[in-house]
Amino acid sequence: SSRSVGDVVDDSWITTKVKADLAVTEGVPSTSISVTTVDGVVTLTGALPSELAVKKAVATARAIKGVRQVDATALVVEG
């Protein structure tokens, strides 16, 4: 692997950081989102009130250090 130790961010740290950042993201009910991280790929699962909330959740997760990809295919808009 060409990645140094400093480049590798722990998956559990990423999950915790994504959840924390989602909790303070306006318009995103973070309690409705489940977050899992495997090898830097964050998967968001749940139901949100609007397409905007989904976009905000994805953008929030993408902004976290160490996140290589965000899979939001299981993040749906309610109703």
N, C-alpha and C positions, 0 to 999 in steps of 0.2 A: 504494500500500500504506500502511496506517495504522500499520504496525509500525516502530518506531524501530530504529536499529542495535543498541542495547543489548538489544532483545527477541529479536533473531534469533541463535540459537545454531547454530553450524556443525554440519552433519550428521555430519561425520567426528568431531568432538569428542563428540557424543552417542553415536555408535557405540562409541568408545573408552571413554567413561565407563560405558556400560551393561555392556560386557564386563568392565571393572574391578570394578564393583559386583557383578556376577553371580559373579565369581571368589571373592568373600568372603561370598557368601550361603550359609548353612548348608543342606545338603540339596539344593543345586542343582549338578550336575556341569557347570560352565560350559564345559568343553571339548566338551560334546555339543551346544552351542547356537551357531548362526550368527546374527549380528546385522547387519542392514542398516538404514540410516536414509535416508529421502528426504523432504525438506520437513518434518522434525519427526515423521514417522511411522516408528516403529521396527517392523521385522518380525523376529520371532524364529522360527527354523527349527531343527528337530532333534527328538530323542527323549529324553525324561526318564523316570526310574524310577517316578514317581507323579504323580497329579493335584495333590497338594500342591506338588510341585516345580515344576510348570507354573504354578500360582497364584503361588508365590513369585517365579518368574522374571518374570512379567507385572507383579507389584506393584513389583518392583525397577526394572524399566524405566520404569514409569509415574512413579516418584518422581524421575526425573532432570529437572533443569531443561531446559526447551526441548522436551521430548517432548509432542507434541500428541495422539498416539494410539499404541496398541500393537496390532499385528496378530499374534496368536499362533495363527492358524488352521493354520499349518504346524508348530506345536509339539505333538508327540504323546506319548502315554504308551506306553512300551515294553511288549510282552507283551500 
